[in-house]
């Protein structure tokens, strides 16, 4: 008996007849999503700079459309400055600042908001174009619409965060700051994951099929823990905990603080969000756990040995996590200088990017998100028997 295998027409149309290359529409969608993801990356860094320069409360109104136009004359600047003078941050921290000093913090916040508007436009217009051209299937369309909806929620969450610092506080709520940053990172992960899943190269599909279940689970666990660590880092930043406990490896004079100091607030859960010692201790412990898990996963991927790209991806995630931990320690012991703090935030996004790509390529189903049929489902189209 002679059996001949041939790829199904759907898979061949999507991947190309010869080289396993992505279809043109998939390539365009992938490039678009990576561009939007790059803008989100920049948005997170600008947001970090806005927070570190205490600029986030300089614009005290939320005007999603007309707010895109900055003050155009001296009278407009004086009006904006007068609004800022009415909030507690000016009265308690910046009383007596000059108009030029106000302009500096204003431009940071205005740029941050403008970048958010740009991301919305950069996502929505191509999305509508691709949808009109039917360049992706229904499943991918719903996923992309969900990402846009998260972006709209993120814009509202940004104002919700700013509003927390306009009446009684001199800074924004750490709860809202952590939510705002974590949601931005989840949107970024969704963009990177979806962009990678539109690549229908046969080699990538083969690598996905070869990954055993334990590696798929541990790759996703590394990604999930990286997101948790970013959330804890936002709490540390919101509470200025890095300025209060700036020693390493000891914290408050010991490796593990006393229980009475970690859990003195009532109810107990408040310690995990409002106790500066507990919040920073949690951030350190999760960092150690993330580095350990990433190293164990990388060693396991190396022992697996079937696909070098899988081991390389896991190794890069582990190296990035270790580098991030080192930068975090330097930022801490040097009392959080702005340049190191921004580097710490940037490398956190590098870790997140690497972990997302590695998890997508290790745990993703070979069918891909843009439709198509994997090689393992290629049809048997003819059978010839001979006696």
N, C-alpha and C positions, 0 to 999 in steps of 0.2 A: 504494500500500500504506500502510495506517495501522497503526502499532505503538503499543500502550499498555503502559506499564510500571507495575508495582505492587509495593510492598515485600512480601517474603515474610511469612507469618504469624508465623514465629518471631521475626523482627526486630521486627515491629510489636508483638508481645506483650511483648518485653523493653524496647523503647525507648518505647512509648507510641504511640498512633495519630497524634497530631497534632504535638507539639512536640519530639520527639526527647529527651524527658526520661528519666532512668533509671527502671527499674522500682522499685516500693517496696522489694522485698527488696534490690536492689542498693544503694539509698540507705541502708538500715539497715546493711548490711554495711560500706559505705564509712564511715559515721559511727563505727561500732564500731572499725574499723581505725585511723582517725585518732585516736580517743581513746587506744587502746593506744600508737600512735606518740608521742603527746604525753607519755604516762607514761615511755616509753623516753627521750625527749628530757630530761625532768626527771631520770631515773635517771642519765644520763650527766653532767649538771651536778652532781648530788649526789655522784656518784663523784669528780668533779674536786675538789670542795670537801673531800671526805674525804681525798684524797691530799694536797692542799695544806696541810691542817691536821695532817698526820701522824697521822690517826685510824684508818687502815685496819687496824692491827694491835692495836687495843684489845680486840677480841673474839677470843680465841685458840681458840675451839671452833666447829665447824660443826654446828648443830642446826637442820635445815631446818624442823621443825615447832615444837618447844618453844622454839626460839630467838626466836620471835615475841614471847614474853613477856619484858619487860625486868625487871631487878631491882626487887623490890617493897618492900624494906625495907633497913635499915642493914646487917643481916647479909648479905643478898644482894649489896649493893654492895661490902662488904669482901671477900667471896669472889671476885667478879669482879676486883677490884683486885689481890688476891693472885695470881691466875692471870697477870695482865698483868706483874707484877713478876718473873716467872720467865723472860721472853724477853729477848733481847739489846737490843732497842730501849729498854726501861726502864733496864737497867743502864748503857748507854752514852750515852743521850741524855736520858732523863727521870728519872733517879734523884733521889728527893726530892720528886717532884711530889705535890701534895695530892690528897685524894679528890675535891674539887670540880673540880680540873683534869682528873682522870681521867674524871669524869662528862661533861665537855664533849666529849672525843674519843670517848667511848663512844657518846654519843647520835648523833654523826655517822655512825658505822659501823652502829649499830643501825637508824637511819633509812634508810640505803642498802640494807641487807638487807631491811628491811620493804617498801620500795618494790619490790624485786625480787619478793617474794612477791605483792604486790598486782598486779603486771603479769601474773604467771602466772595468777592467778584471773581477772583482767579479760579475759584472752585465752581461757582454757579454757572457762569457763562459757558465754559467748555462742557460741563455736565449736560446742560440743555442741548448743546450742539450734538454731542455723542448720542444722547437719548433720541433726538430727532432723526439721526442717521441710523439708529438701531445698531450701534456699534458694540453693545454688550447685551447679555441676556437679562431676563427679568430678575434673577437672583442677584446678579451684580448691580443692577439698577437699584434694587431695594437697599443693598449694602451702601452704595454711594449716597443715596438719599438719606440714609441714617447718619452717615458722617456729616452731611450738611446740617441735619437737624441738631446734632451734637455741637456743631459750630455756632448755631444760633443760640443754644443754651449757654455756650461758653461766653458769648458776648453779654448776655444778661447776667451771668455769674460774675463777670468782671465788674459791672456796675454794682451788683449786690455786695461785692467785696469792698469796693471804694466807699459805698454808703456807710459801711460799718465804722469808718474813721472820720465821719463828718460832724458828728454831734457831741460825743462824750470822750472818745479816744483820740490819741495823737498818732495812732497807726491803725492799720486795718486788723480785723480779727484773724487770728492764726487759723481758726477753723475754716474761714472763707478763703483765705490765701491758699491753704493746703488743697481745698476742693478745686479752686481755680487752676492751680498748677497741675494737679493730677489729671483733671479733665483735659487740659491741653495736651498732656503726654499721652493720654488714651486716644485722643484724636490723631496724634502723630503716629502712634502704633497702628491704628486702623488704616491710615494712609499708606504707611510703609508695607504693611502686610498685604493690603489689596494690590498695591503696585507690584509687589513681587509675585503674587499669585496670577497676574496676567501674563507672566512669562511662561510660555508653554513649551520650552525647550525639552526635548526628550531626555537629555542628560540629567536635568533637574528632576524630572519625574522619576527617573530611575533611582536617583539618590534618595528620594522620598520613600520609595517602595522598599529600599534596602535597610532603612533605619528600624531597629527593633523597638518594641513598645516602650521599654524602660527609658530609652534615649529620647523618644518623643515626649514622654511625660516629664522627664527631668529638664529638657530644653524649655518646655512651657513653664515649669516651676521656676527656673532662673528668670524668665521674663516677668512672671508675676511678682517675684520677690524684688526685682528691680523697680517695679512700679510702687510697691509698698515702701521701699527705701526712699524714693523720691517724695512720697507723701510725708514720711517722717522728717525728711530734710526740710520740707516746707514748714512744718511745725517748728522745727529748730530755728529757722529763719524768722518766722513770725514772732517768736518769743525772745529773739536775740540771745538764745541759750548759748551760742558759740562765744559770746563775749563774757558770759558769766563763768563758764567752766572751760578754760582754755589750756588745759594740760592733757598730756597723753604719755603713756597709756593709763595713768591714773586719772580718775575723775572725782573731784571733791576729796582728794587725798587717799583714795583706795581704788582697787580694780573694780570692786563691786560695792556700791554705796550701801549704807545701812537701810534696812527695810523701813525703819521709822522715817527716814528722809525721803525715800522713794514713794511712800504711800501715806503721807500725812493728811492729804486732802480728802474730804468726804462730799459726796459719795466717791467710792474707790475709782470709778472710771475717769473722774476728772484729772487724776494724776497723769494719765496717759496723754492728755491734751493741754494741760495748763501748768503742770509742775515742771519747771525748766530742767531740773536734774533728771527726772524720769524720762522726759522727752529726749534729751540728749543721750542718756544711757541706752534707751531703746534704739536710737539711730545708730549708735556704735555697735550694739549687739547684732542688729540686722545686717550691718555692713560686714561684720565678721562672718555671719552666716551666708551672706550672698557670695563672698569670696570663696568660702569653703565649698559651697554647692557648685559654683562655677568650675572650680578646680577638679572636684570629683567627677563632674559631668565631662570635662575635657579629657581626663584620664580614661574614663569609660569609653568615650568616643574613639580615642586612640587605640584602645584594646580591641574595639569592634573591628577596625581595620578594613572593612569592605570598601569604604569610600573615603578617600583622603580629604575631599572637600568638606565632608561632615566633621572630621577631626580638626581641620584647619579653622572652620567656623567656630567650633566649641573652644578651641585654643585662643582665638582672638577675643571671644567674650571673656574668658578667664583673665587674660592679660589686661584687657580694658578695665575690668572690675578691680583688679589689683592696683592699676595706675590711679583709678578714681579714689580708692581708699587712701593711697599715698598723698594725693593732692588734698583730700579732705583733712588729713592729719596736719599737713603744712598750713592749710588755711586756718585751722583751729589754733595751733600754737603760735601763729603770727597775728592773732587777734583779728581775723577776718578782713584783710585788706581787699579792696574792691577788685583788683586785678586777679587775685587768687580765687576769690569767691565766684567771679564770672567764669574763670577757667574750670572750677569745680562743677559749676552748673553745665558748662558746655560738654565736659567729658561725661557727665551723667547722661546726657543725650546721646553721646557716642555709644556708651554702654547699652542704652535702650535700643538704639538702632541695630547694633550688632546682635543683641539678644532677640529682637523681633525677626530679623532676617534669618537667623539660625533656627528659631522655633518654626517659622513659616516653612522653611525648606526641609526641616526634619519631621515636623508633625503634620504638615499640610497634605491633604489628599491629592493624589496625582491627577485627579480630574481637572483641577484648576478652577478658578472662579469665573473665567470668561466662557465656560462651556467647553465641550469637546469630550473625547473618549480616550482613556489612557491606553498605553500599549498592551497592558495585560488583558484588555477587553477587545483587542483587535479581532475582527471576525474571521472565521474559517470560511472562505468563499468557494473553495473548490476542493474536491477530493477525487483522486483517481486511483482506482484499484486495479491491480494486475494479478493474475493467478500464475 
